[in-house]
């Protein structure tokens, strides 16, 4: 099976949220009627589900790529794990991964649920991504019965996914909220209405990159959830732009962040958490204060400079990882042109 890059870099007409959203992920979970969740399956039951679902998916989609993780090269497994595409449990049990040849969608069989289908792309095109996955699931559901309750909706191994089984997530740059010390208040406010905001670099990271996602999958139809999510992202985009304008309008603050960027030229190594900080900083300056030769290339550093990616995808020795990461950042810095601001 060929290696699939996550997120997939797509070529299409740009929309207003592409400049704000680094990448988008849509995932839908389903389980077969009358069967126990994967955690409780015996080996024969698991293999039966593997075979049954693989056959039905092939009937629906035609040409597909199928692999078991116990047959996949270890370096590919480690890259997928480092990108949070798969879990350690999925790796240990050698379960199946199915995709279309282009990598537009991927299905994991017998992870936490019998079937999880997802798509991860650069930019923002959630409606199209959801429709793509929904079409595949509709075809499968014509051939098998999914576990469904009239009151609760689709049944899943996690109570958070009960209902539609739909999880939507975007990686966004909230440098303005963070710099203005408004990020914690924002997180608390959206948590209270069913949305999650998690720093991509971890709880203690200074990065402005955050995953924004729905917490619950119940209470709305799938179309309503997609529409509400887009409305929330649009409002967040507007809020973040106002925060950036307020912060960078101060000449002293601009001088400080530009000095931070200039100092990178004298550095020979950098860890991943600090890399995320500088990516979020430089990206937040784009258009108004700097121009970047290839903004997508800057954003791809988020995934392409993790330890796992550099070691297992690019074959960089462990002791050279922080140096290689710095080299890649400097290539992007070389493309930056600074604008004159009065």
C-alpha positions as CSV (number, residue, x, y, z in Angstrom):
1,X,0.0,0.0,0.0
2,X,1.4,3.4,-0.9
3,X,2.0,5.9,1.8
4,X,-0.8,8.5,2.2
5,X,0.2,12.0,3.3
6,X,-2.0,13.5,6.0
7,X,-3.3,16.1,5.5
8,X,-3.8,15.6,1.8
9,X,-2.7,18.7,-0.1
10,X,-5.7,19.6,-2.4
11,X,-5.8,21.9,-5.4
12,X,-9.1,23.8,-5.7
13,X,-10.6,27.2,-5.8
14,X,-9.7,29.0,-2.5
15,X,-12.4,30.1,-0.1
16,X,-12.4,32.7,2.7
17,X,-11.5,30.2,5.4
18,X,-8.5,28.6,3.7
19,X,-6.3,31.5,4.9
20,X,-7.3,30.7,8.5
21,X,-7.6,26.9,8.6
22,X,-4.4,24.9,8.2
23,X,-6.2,21.6,7.8
24,X,-9.6,19.9,8.2
25,X,-10.6,16.5,9.4
26,X,-14.0,14.8,9.1
27,X,-14.6,11.4,10.7
28,X,-17.7,9.2,11.0
29,X,-18.0,6.1,13.3
30,X,-20.3,3.1,12.7
31,X,-20.9,-0.3,14.2
32,X,-22.6,-3.4,12.9
33,X,-26.0,-4.3,14.4
34,X,-26.0,-7.1,17.0
35,X,-22.2,-7.3,17.4
36,X,-20.0,-6.4,20.4
37,X,-17.7,-3.4,20.1
38,X,-14.1,-4.2,19.0
39,X,-12.7,-4.1,22.5
40,X,-14.9,-7.1,23.4
41,X,-14.6,-9.2,20.2
42,X,-13.0,-12.6,20.0
43,X,-10.4,-13.1,17.3
44,X,-12.8,-15.0,15.0
45,X,-15.5,-12.3,15.4
46,X,-12.9,-9.7,14.5
47,X,-11.8,-11.5,11.4
48,X,-15.4,-12.1,10.3
49,X,-16.1,-8.4,10.6
50,X,-12.8,-7.6,8.7
51,X,-13.8,-9.9,5.8
52,X,-17.5,-8.8,5.7
53,X,-16.8,-5.0,5.7
54,X,-13.9,-5.3,3.3
55,X,-16.2,-7.1,0.8
56,X,-19.0,-4.6,1.2
57,X,-16.7,-1.6,0.9
58,X,-15.2,-3.1,-2.3
59,X,-18.7,-3.6,-3.7
60,X,-19.5,0.1,-3.0
61,X,-16.3,1.7,-4.1
62,X,-14.8,-0.6,-6.7
63,X,-11.1,-0.2,-6.7
64,X,-9.7,0.1,-3.2
65,X,-6.4,-0.4,-1.4
66,X,-6.5,-2.8,1.6
67,X,-3.7,-3.5,4.1
68,X,-3.3,-5.0,7.5
69,X,-1.0,-3.0,9.8
70,X,0.9,-6.1,10.8
71,X,2.0,-6.3,7.1
72,X,2.8,-2.6,6.8
73,X,6.4,-1.4,6.9
74,X,7.3,-0.3,10.4
75,X,8.4,3.2,9.2
76,X,4.9,3.9,7.7
77,X,3.2,2.7,10.9
78,X,5.3,5.1,13.0
79,X,4.6,8.0,10.7
80,X,0.8,7.4,10.9
81,X,1.0,7.0,14.7
82,X,2.9,10.2,15.0
83,X,0.3,12.0,13.0
84,X,-2.5,10.7,15.3
85,X,-4.1,8.9,12.4
86,X,-4.1,5.6,14.2
87,X,-3.9,4.5,17.9
88,X,-1.5,2.2,19.6
89,X,-4.2,-0.4,20.1
90,X,-4.9,-0.4,16.3
91,X,-1.2,-1.0,15.7
92,X,-0.9,-3.8,18.3
93,X,-3.9,-5.7,16.8
94,X,-2.8,-5.5,13.2
95,X,-6.2,-4.3,11.9
96,X,-7.2,-3.3,8.4
97,X,-6.9,0.1,6.7
98,X,-8.8,0.7,3.5
99,X,-8.6,3.7,1.2
100,X,-9.5,4.8,-2.3
101,X,-6.4,5.0,-4.6
102,X,-6.2,8.8,-4.4
103,X,-6.4,8.8,-0.6
104,X,-9.5,11.0,-0.5
105,X,-11.0,8.8,2.2
106,X,-9.7,6.2,4.6
107,X,-11.5,3.5,6.6
108,X,-10.2,1.8,9.7
109,X,-11.8,-1.5,10.6
110,X,-12.1,-2.6,14.2
111,X,-10.3,0.3,15.9
112,X,-12.6,1.6,18.7
113,X,-15.6,1.0,16.4
114,X,-16.2,-1.6,13.7
115,X,-15.8,1.1,11.1
116,X,-14.4,4.6,11.1
117,X,-14.1,6.6,7.9
118,X,-12.2,9.8,7.7
119,X,-10.7,12.4,5.4
120,X,-8.0,14.9,6.2
121,X,-7.2,17.8,3.8
122,X,-5.4,21.1,3.8
123,X,-7.6,24.2,4.1
124,X,-11.4,24.2,4.7
125,X,-13.9,22.3,2.6
126,X,-15.9,20.5,5.3
127,X,-19.2,20.2,3.4
128,X,-17.6,18.5,0.5
129,X,-15.5,16.2,2.7
130,X,-18.6,15.2,4.7
131,X,-20.6,14.5,1.6
132,X,-17.8,12.3,0.2
133,X,-17.8,10.2,3.4
134,X,-21.6,10.2,3.7
135,X,-21.9,8.8,0.1
136,X,-19.6,5.9,0.9
137,X,-21.4,5.1,4.2
138,X,-24.8,5.3,2.5
139,X,-23.7,2.6,0.0
140,X,-22.4,0.4,2.7
141,X,-25.5,0.8,4.8
142,X,-27.6,-0.5,1.9
143,X,-25.7,-3.8,2.3
144,X,-25.3,-4.1,6.1
145,X,-27.3,-3.0,9.2
146,X,-25.6,-0.5,11.4
147,X,-26.3,-0.3,15.1
148,X,-29.0,2.3,15.5
149,X,-31.4,3.4,18.3
150,X,-34.5,5.4,17.5
151,X,-33.8,7.7,20.6
152,X,-30.0,7.9,20.6
153,X,-29.2,7.5,16.9
154,X,-26.1,5.5,15.8
155,X,-24.5,3.6,18.6
156,X,-20.8,3.9,19.2
157,X,-18.1,2.7,21.6
158,X,-17.8,6.2,23.1
159,X,-20.7,8.1,24.4
160,X,-19.3,11.3,22.8
161,X,-19.9,9.8,19.4
162,X,-23.4,8.5,19.9
163,X,-26.0,10.1,17.6
164,X,-24.5,11.0,14.2
165,X,-21.0,9.5,14.9
166,X,-19.7,12.6,13.3
167,X,-16.5,14.4,14.5
168,X,-15.3,17.5,12.7
169,X,-11.9,19.1,13.5
170,X,-9.8,22.0,12.1
171,X,-6.3,23.1,12.9
172,X,-6.4,26.9,13.2
173,X,-3.9,29.6,14.1
174,X,-5.1,31.6,17.2
175,X,-1.9,33.6,17.7
176,X,-3.9,36.8,18.1
177,X,-6.0,35.3,20.9
178,X,-3.0,33.9,22.6
179,X,-0.9,37.0,22.3
180,X,-3.7,39.1,23.8
181,X,-4.1,36.6,26.6
182,X,-7.7,35.8,25.6
183,X,-7.2,32.2,24.7
184,X,-8.2,30.7,28.1
185,X,-11.4,32.7,28.3
186,X,-12.2,31.6,24.8
187,X,-11.6,28.0,25.5
188,X,-13.9,28.1,28.5
189,X,-16.7,29.8,26.6
190,X,-16.7,27.3,23.7
191,X,-16.4,24.3,26.0
192,X,-19.7,25.4,27.6
193,X,-21.5,25.1,24.2
194,X,-20.0,21.8,23.2
195,X,-16.8,22.6,21.4
196,X,-13.2,21.7,22.2
197,X,-10.0,23.7,21.7
198,X,-6.7,21.9,22.2
199,X,-3.2,23.2,21.6
200,X,-1.5,21.2,18.9
201,X,1.8,21.3,20.7
202,X,0.4,20.2,24.1
203,X,-0.9,21.9,27.2
204,X,2.3,23.8,27.9
205,X,3.1,24.8,24.4
206,X,3.4,28.5,23.5
207,X,2.2,27.8,20.0
208,X,-0.9,29.5,18.6
209,X,-1.9,26.4,16.7
210,X,-5.1,24.8,18.1
211,X,-7.4,22.0,17.1
212,X,-11.0,23.2,17.2
213,X,-13.7,20.4,17.1
214,X,-17.2,19.4,18.2
215,X,-17.4,17.5,21.5
216,X,-20.7,15.8,21.1
217,X,-22.3,14.1,18.1
218,X,-26.0,14.2,19.2
219,X,-28.8,16.7,19.2
220,X,-28.5,17.9,15.6
221,X,-28.6,16.2,12.1
222,X,-25.4,15.8,10.2
223,X,-26.2,18.7,7.9
224,X,-27.0,20.9,10.8
225,X,-23.8,20.0,12.6
226,X,-21.7,20.8,9.5
227,X,-23.5,24.2,9.0
228,X,-23.2,25.1,12.7
229,X,-19.5,24.1,12.7
230,X,-18.8,26.4,9.7
231,X,-20.6,29.2,11.4
232,X,-18.5,28.7,14.5
233,X,-15.3,28.7,12.5
234,X,-16.3,31.8,10.6
235,X,-17.0,33.6,13.9
236,X,-13.7,32.4,15.3
237,X,-11.9,33.6,12.2
238,X,-13.4,37.1,12.6
239,X,-12.5,37.2,16.3
240,X,-8.9,36.1,15.6
241,X,-8.4,38.7,12.8
242,X,-9.5,41.4,15.2
243,X,-7.1,40.1,17.9
244,X,-4.2,40.2,15.4
245,X,-5.1,43.7,14.3
246,X,-5.1,44.9,17.9
247,X,-1.9,43.2,18.8
248,X,0.2,44.0,15.8
249,X,-1.0,47.6,15.6
250,X,1.4,48.3,18.4
251,X,4.8,49.1,16.9
252,X,6.6,47.8,20.0
253,X,5.0,44.4,19.7
254,X,5.8,44.2,16.0
255,X,9.5,45.0,16.7
256,X,9.6,42.2,19.3
257,X,8.2,39.5,17.0
258,X,10.3,40.6,14.1
259,X,13.4,40.4,16.3
260,X,12.3,36.8,17.3
261,X,12.2,35.8,13.6
262,X,15.5,37.5,12.8
263,X,17.2,35.5,15.7
264,X,16.2,32.3,14.0
265,X,19.0,32.8,11.5
266,X,21.6,32.3,14.2
267,X,20.0,29.1,15.5
268,X,21.1,25.7,14.2
269,X,18.5,23.5,15.9
270,X,14.9,23.6,17.1
271,X,12.5,21.3,18.9
272,X,9.0,20.6,17.4
273,X,7.1,22.6,20.0
274,X,9.1,25.7,19.3
275,X,8.7,25.1,15.6
276,X,5.0,25.3,16.0
277,X,5.3,28.6,17.8
278,X,7.3,30.1,15.0
279,X,5.0,28.7,12.3
280,X,2.0,30.2,14.1
281,X,3.8,33.6,14.5
282,X,5.0,33.8,10.9
283,X,1.6,32.7,9.5
284,X,-0.2,35.3,11.6
285,X,2.0,38.0,10.0
286,X,1.2,36.9,6.4
287,X,-0.5,39.3,4.0
288,X,-0.5,42.3,6.2
289,X,3.2,42.4,7.3
290,X,5.0,39.8,5.3
291,X,4.6,37.8,2.1
292,X,5.5,34.1,2.0
293,X,6.5,32.4,-1.2
294,X,4.5,29.3,-0.4
295,X,2.3,29.5,2.6
296,X,1.2,25.9,2.3
297,X,4.9,24.9,2.6
298,X,5.1,26.8,5.8
299,X,2.1,25.1,7.2
300,X,3.2,21.7,6.1
301,X,6.1,22.0,8.6
302,X,3.6,21.2,11.3
303,X,3.3,17.6,10.1
304,X,6.5,17.2,8.1
305,X,8.9,18.0,10.9
306,X,7.6,15.8,13.7
307,X,10.2,13.4,15.2
308,X,8.4,10.4,13.7
309,X,8.1,12.0,10.2
310,X,11.7,13.0,10.0
311,X,13.0,9.7,11.4
312,X,10.7,7.2,9.7
313,X,9.7,9.0,6.5
314,X,12.9,11.0,5.7
315,X,15.3,8.6,7.4
316,X,16.9,11.4,9.5
317,X,19.1,10.0,12.4
318,X,17.6,10.8,15.8
319,X,20.6,13.0,16.7
320,X,20.1,15.1,13.6
321,X,16.3,15.6,13.9
322,X,16.4,19.1,15.5
323,X,19.1,20.2,13.0
324,X,17.0,19.0,10.0
325,X,13.9,20.7,11.4
326,X,15.8,24.0,11.7
327,X,17.1,23.6,8.1
328,X,13.6,23.2,6.8
329,X,12.3,26.2,8.7
330,X,15.2,28.3,7.3
331,X,14.2,27.4,3.8
332,X,10.8,28.9,4.4
333,X,12.3,31.9,6.1
334,X,14.3,32.5,2.9
335,X,11.0,33.0,1.0
336,X,9.7,35.7,3.4
337,X,9.6,39.4,2.2
338,X,8.8,42.1,4.7
339,X,6.4,44.8,4.0
340,X,6.8,48.4,5.0
341,X,4.2,49.5,7.5
342,X,3.8,53.0,8.7
